[in-house]
């Protein structure tokens, strides 16, 4: 039997098929008829799929591509077949197209490459002659692009799925620098018994500071301010 279904994403269309047909995912094959078109801000077109139910021998009536890729579990990381730097599904293609359009409009084109795939996270590296500009001061340009891409991820996938964008290994270098800053600041606060207010940081960077100083005796931290970029205050407990 052949059926057609629609959804905002491939997953939603398949879930609709599962519920409507009363079958498990292993009992039918899927052909993608229309993918979600992703212009810069045009994400409204639905995904349309054709479903072929399997016969009793386990074969579908027509040989068709399978939407889901086989997963291999490696520790906490879930990879979809061999690690492939190129996009493998509609969501990844949409992300690549989106990044290409945004960086092109900025005047600093970049080529995205997939670094890793995890169950709830996708890592992307940007190759560009303009990496310094794409990073921006304290990584703010990179953060802004990452935020836009995660808006796209929320609309297409939902849940807690997150895309991490990096270039020139900036994220790792920044993380190491922040841990050194946290340790240095903690030592200063313990020595001087005076609190210190650090520079504004995004949520991920603030978590690094809080975590690095969490188990240091006589030291506590708290975030201050409003908006995305807040400051971390490092406090000597004896001052309370």
C-alpha positions in Angstrom: 0.0 0.0 0.0 1.1 3.6 -0.8 0.2 6.6 1.4 1.3 10.3 1.5 1.8 12.5 4.5 3.0 16.0 5.4 4.7 17.6 8.3 6.8 20.6 9.2 9.9 18.3 9.3 10.7 14.9 8.1 10.4 13.5 11.6 6.9 15.0 12.0 5.7 13.6 8.7 7.0 10.1 9.6 5.5 10.4 13.1 2.1 11.2 11.5 2.5 8.2 9.2 3.2 5.9 12.2 0.1 7.2 14.1 -2.2 7.2 11.1 -1.2 3.7 9.9 -0.9 2.1 13.3 2.5 0.7 12.2 6.0 0.8 13.7 8.8 2.6 11.8 10.3 -0.7 10.7 7.1 -1.7 8.8 7.3 0.9 6.0 9.8 2.6 3.7 9.8 6.4 3.0 10.3 8.4 -0.2 10.8 12.2 0.2 8.6 14.0 -2.3 9.1 17.6 -1.2 11.7 18.9 1.3 11.4 21.9 3.4 12.6 25.0 1.5 14.8 27.2 3.5 15.3 30.7 2.1 16.9 33.1 4.5 13.7 33.5 6.6 11.2 31.4 4.6 10.8 28.1 6.5 7.1 27.6 6.0 6.9 25.0 3.3 6.0 21.5 4.6 7.8 18.3 4.0 5.8 15.7 2.0 6.6 12.0 2.0 5.3 8.9 0.3 5.1 5.8 2.5 5.3 2.2 1.2 4.1 -0.4 3.6 6.0 -3.7 3.7 4.4 -7.0 2.7 4.6 -10.0 4.9 8.0 -11.0 3.5 9.4 -7.8 4.8 9.8 -6.1 1.4 8.0 -2.9 0.2 6.2 -3.0 -3.1 8.6 -0.5 -4.6 12.3 -0.1 -4.0 12.7 3.3 -2.4 15.3 5.3 -0.4 15.0 5.0 3.4 14.8 8.4 5.1 16.5 7.4 8.4 20.2 6.6 8.3 21.6 3.7 10.3 22.9 4.9 13.6 26.1 3.7 15.3 26.4 4.2 19.1 29.9 5.2 20.3 29.9 6.1 23.9 27.6 9.1 24.4 28.0 10.1 20.8 25.6 9.0 18.1 27.0 9.1 14.5 25.0 8.6 11.4 27.1 6.1 9.5 30.8 7.1 8.8 31.7 10.6 9.8 30.9 12.7 6.8 31.8 16.4 6.6 29.0 17.0 4.0 25.3 17.4 4.8 23.4 14.1 5.0 19.8 15.1 5.5 17.4 17.9 4.8 18.1 19.7 8.1 21.8 19.7 7.5 21.3 20.9 3.9 19.0 23.7 5.3 21.7 24.7 7.8 24.4 24.8 5.2 22.2 26.9 2.8 21.3 29.3 5.6 24.9 29.8 6.7 26.0 30.3 3.1 23.3 32.9 2.5 23.9 34.8 5.7 27.7 34.9 5.3 27.4 35.9 1.7 25.0 38.8 2.6 27.5 39.8 5.3 30.2 40.1 2.6 32.4 37.4 4.2 31.4 34.1 2.6 32.2 30.9 4.5 32.0 27.2 3.7 30.5 25.1 6.4 31.9 21.6 7.2 30.4 19.2 9.7 32.7 18.3 12.5 30.6 15.9 14.5 27.1 14.6 15.0 25.7 13.7 18.4 22.2 12.8 19.5 21.2 16.4 20.5 24.0 18.4 18.9 25.6 19.1 15.6 29.1 20.7 15.3 30.0 22.8 12.3 33.2 24.5 11.3 33.3 27.5 9.0 36.2 27.6 6.5 36.7 31.2 5.3 39.4 33.8 4.5 37.5 36.1 6.8 37.5 34.0 10.0 38.6 36.9 12.2 35.6 39.0 11.1 33.2 36.1 11.4 34.4 35.5 15.0 34.1 39.2 16.0 35.1 40.8 19.3 34.9 38.2 22.0 33.2 35.9 19.5 30.0 38.0 19.3 29.6 37.6 15.5 30.0 33.9 15.7 27.6 33.8 18.6 25.0 35.8 16.6 25.3 33.5 13.6 25.0 30.4 15.9 21.9 31.9 17.6 20.2 32.3 14.1 21.1 28.8 13.2 19.6 27.5 16.4 16.4 29.4 15.7 16.3 27.4 12.5 17.0 24.2 14.4 14.2 24.9 16.9 11.7 25.4 14.0 12.8 22.4 12.0 13.6 19.9 14.8 12.5 21.3 18.1 13.4 19.9 21.5 16.9 20.5 22.9 18.8 20.0 19.7 21.7 22.5 19.4 24.1 23.5 16.6 27.6 24.6 17.6 29.5 26.8 15.1 33.2 27.2 15.2 36.0 28.6 13.1 39.8 28.5 13.5 39.2 26.4 16.6 38.0 29.6 18.4 35.6 27.8 20.8 38.4 25.6 22.3 40.8 28.5 22.5 38.2 30.7 24.2 37.3 27.9 26.6 40.9 27.4 27.7 41.3 31.2 28.1 38.2 31.4 30.3 39.3 28.6 32.5 42.6 30.3 33.1 40.8 33.6 33.8 38.5 31.8 36.3 41.4 30.3 38.1 43.4 33.5 38.2 40.4 35.5 39.4 39.6 32.9 42.1 43.2 33.2 43.4 42.9 37.1 43.4 39.6 37.1 45.3 40.9 34.6 47.9 44.1 36.7 48.4 42.5 40.1 48.5 39.1 39.1 49.9 37.5 41.4 47.5 34.9 40.5 44.9 35.6 40.8 41.1 33.2 41.4 38.3 34.2 39.8 35.0 33.4 40.9 31.5 30.0 40.2 29.9 29.7 36.7 28.6 27.2 34.4 26.8 25.5 31.6 28.8 28.0 28.9 27.8 31.0 31.0 28.8 29.3 31.9 32.1 28.7 28.2 32.8 32.4 27.6 32.3 33.3 30.2 34.9 30.8 28.9 37.4 31.9 25.3 36.9 35.6 26.1 37.2 35.1 27.9 40.5 32.4 25.7 41.9 34.6 23.6 44.2 37.0 26.3 45.2 36.8 26.9 49.0 35.7 30.3 50.2 34.6 31.3 46.7 31.2 31.6 45.1 29.9 33.1 41.9 26.7 34.6 40.6 25.5 36.1 37.3 24.5 39.8 37.2 22.8 41.8 34.5 20.1 41.4 31.9 20.0 40.0 28.4 22.2 37.4 26.7 25.5 38.8 27.8 25.7 38.9 31.6 28.6 39.3 34.0 29.9 36.9 36.5 30.8 38.2 40.0 33.3 36.2 41.9 32.8 36.6 45.6 34.8 35.8 48.7 32.4 34.1 51.1 33.8 35.8 54.2 32.5 39.1 52.9 28.8 38.1 53.6 
